[in-house]
Amino acid sequence: MRCARCRRELANGTSIERGMGPTCAAKAGRRAEIGGELWEGQPVLDGVGTLEEVGLVCRRLADGRLATNVPHVVKHHSLNGFECWDGGSGSAELALNVAHFLLPPTGSHMDRVYGGVVVSNDAARLHQKMKWDLIAMMPESGGRIPIEDLREWIALKLTDRVAA
């Protein structure tokens, strides 16, 4: 598994479970004492499998926040964290983070920087379409998008770009 922030291979169980190495976790503002939260209180689901293993998993918590199995690494659209079911900034934020994990930076001059995190051009370009096609279609209570569906959607959109 690779670090969500720098894309380096993760070397130990703690880093793999967290989704980031210790340096990147500190830079991203992870507060280990809270456990399972990254950035400003964005809850991360534990024990459901990673995005790369099972796909996107979202659950609405009793306090109204949306918990996902995607760490909130790229902060660009939303001050309030992730959301699903609508086309707002929280859904765009979730789509951008999903795209960042599945379409990592290539080191190309086309890569972009959002909130101090390098994001691939493909992730930056496709995340709004992902928001409308996939994230906004989820129920407000949450849901699951299998990894096979995410990869198929990405392949189709990348193929559409080449054909255009």
C-alpha positions, 0 to 999 in steps of 0.5 A: 500500500502507498502513502495517501499523501506522497505515494511512497510505499508504506513499510509498517502496520501502523502506517498501512492502517493509517494510510500514511507514513509518520511524516506525511501524517504529521504534515496532514494534521493527523491527530493520533490521540483522536483516533480515526480522524484526519483534518478537522474532525473528518471521521475515517471508518476503520475495519471496512477495508481500504478504498483500494481493496473494497472501494468507497464506503460511506456511513452517516454518523449519529452526529450527522457527519459522514464517515468514509474509508478515505482519509481527508488528505487533499483539502480544497473545496470544503471547510466542513469535510466530506459529503455525499448525495448532493453536488456541493463542496463536500461531495467535490472534496470526497471525489477529489480525495477518491480520485487522488488515491486512485489516480496518483501523481505522476511527477508530470509538469501537469500535476497540480497542488491543492492545499500543499498536496500534489494531485495528478492532472487526471484526478484534478480533471475528473473529480467533478465528473466523479462527484456528479456521476457517483458521489451525488448519486449515493443516498444521504445515509451513505453507501458503497461504490465497489472498487471495480465500479470506480476503476471501470468509471475511471477507465471509461473517462480516461478512454473518453479523453483519448478518443476526444 
